Amino acid sequence: MAEKRELKITVLKRTDTKQIFGDNPPMGQEIEACNLFKEGQEFIVSENGEMPEGFCHWAWNDIYKKVITLMYGGNFPWMKEKGTSVSCCTDGLRPVIFELRRME
């Protein structure tokens, strides 16, 4: 079995409805960027693979497959740097984009 490694999650970007839909948001009003995260914020996933404290449950569910792949030594062929990935939550109105990085 592959040795598990810790993983660092960094918040790259928070988006809002104006960035995605311009002046015509589907809800009829602008929705601000997610207030659970701040750009540059970092989270560490320990070797136990549990969601870091303070992380959004919905976002965790969305990125979990990539987290586990990287923790167990997997790589994504479309990524230039091994041990990394970029992923986002599936909030279609204001997604948050994360960098995932295996800690060596």
C-alpha positions as CSV (number, residue, x, y, z in Angstrom):
1,M,0.0,0.0,0.0
2,A,1.3,3.5,-0.8
3,E,2.4,5.7,2.0
4,K,0.0,8.5,2.7
5,R,1.3,12.1,2.7
6,E,-0.1,15.3,4.1
7,L,-1.7,17.7,1.7
8,K,-1.9,21.5,1.6
9,I,-5.1,23.2,0.3
10,T,-4.7,26.9,-0.7
11,V,-7.6,29.1,-1.6
12,L,-6.6,30.6,-4.9
13,K,-9.7,32.6,-5.8
14,R,-13.3,33.3,-4.6
15,T,-15.7,34.4,-7.3
16,D,-19.1,36.2,-7.2
17,T,-22.0,36.3,-9.6
18,K,-20.8,39.5,-11.3
19,Q,-17.5,37.9,-12.3
20,I,-19.4,34.9,-13.8
21,F,-22.6,36.4,-15.2
22,G,-21.8,40.1,-15.6
23,D,-24.8,42.4,-15.0
24,N,-27.4,39.6,-15.5
25,P,-27.2,37.1,-12.6
26,P,-29.6,34.2,-12.8
27,M,-31.0,34.9,-9.3
28,G,-31.9,38.5,-10.3
29,Q,-29.4,39.9,-7.8
30,E,-25.7,39.8,-7.2
31,I,-24.4,37.3,-4.7
32,E,-21.1,38.0,-3.0
33,A,-18.2,35.7,-3.0
34,C,-18.2,32.8,-0.4
35,N,-17.5,34.2,3.0
36,L,-16.2,31.0,4.5
37,F,-12.8,31.4,2.7
38,K,-10.2,34.1,2.1
39,E,-7.8,34.1,-0.8
40,G,-4.4,32.8,0.3
41,Q,-6.0,30.9,3.2
42,E,-4.3,27.5,3.8
43,F,-5.5,24.2,5.2
44,I,-3.5,21.1,6.0
45,V,-5.0,17.7,5.5
46,S,-3.2,15.3,7.8
47,E,-2.3,11.8,7.0
48,N,-5.6,10.6,8.5
49,G,-7.4,12.2,5.4
50,E,-10.0,14.0,7.5
51,M,-11.5,17.4,6.5
52,P,-9.5,20.2,8.0
53,E,-11.3,22.2,10.8
54,G,-13.1,25.2,9.4
55,F,-13.3,23.8,5.8
56,C,-16.7,23.9,4.0
57,H,-18.4,20.5,4.0
58,W,-19.7,21.1,0.4
59,A,-16.4,22.1,-1.0
60,W,-14.7,19.1,0.8
61,N,-17.1,16.7,-0.9
62,D,-16.3,18.3,-4.3
63,I,-12.5,18.1,-4.0
64,Y,-12.2,14.9,-2.0
65,K,-11.4,12.5,-4.8
66,K,-8.4,14.7,-5.9
67,V,-7.3,15.1,-2.3
68,I,-7.1,11.3,-1.7
69,T,-5.5,10.7,-5.1
70,L,-2.7,13.1,-4.3
71,M,-2.3,11.9,-0.7
72,Y,-1.7,8.3,-1.9
73,G,1.0,9.4,-4.4
74,G,-1.1,9.8,-7.5
75,N,-0.6,12.5,-10.1
76,F,-2.7,14.1,-12.8
77,P,-1.2,14.0,-16.3
78,W,-2.6,17.4,-17.3
79,M,-0.7,19.1,-14.4
80,K,2.8,20.3,-15.1
81,E,4.0,19.8,-11.6
82,K,3.5,16.3,-10.0
83,G,1.7,16.2,-6.7
84,T,-0.5,19.1,-7.5
85,S,-4.0,19.9,-8.8
86,V,-6.4,22.8,-9.1
87,S,-10.0,22.2,-8.2
88,C,-13.1,24.1,-7.2
89,C,-16.3,23.6,-5.4
90,T,-19.5,23.2,-7.5
91,D,-21.3,26.3,-6.3
92,G,-22.4,27.5,-9.7
93,L,-23.1,31.0,-8.6
94,R,-19.9,31.7,-6.6
95,P,-17.3,28.9,-6.8
96,V,-14.1,28.9,-4.8
97,I,-10.9,27.7,-6.6
98,F,-8.3,25.7,-4.6
99,E,-4.7,24.6,-5.2
100,L,-4.0,21.1,-3.8
101,R,-0.4,20.3,-3.1
102,R,1.1,17.0,-1.7
103,M,3.6,17.7,1.0
104,E,6.8,15.8,0.5
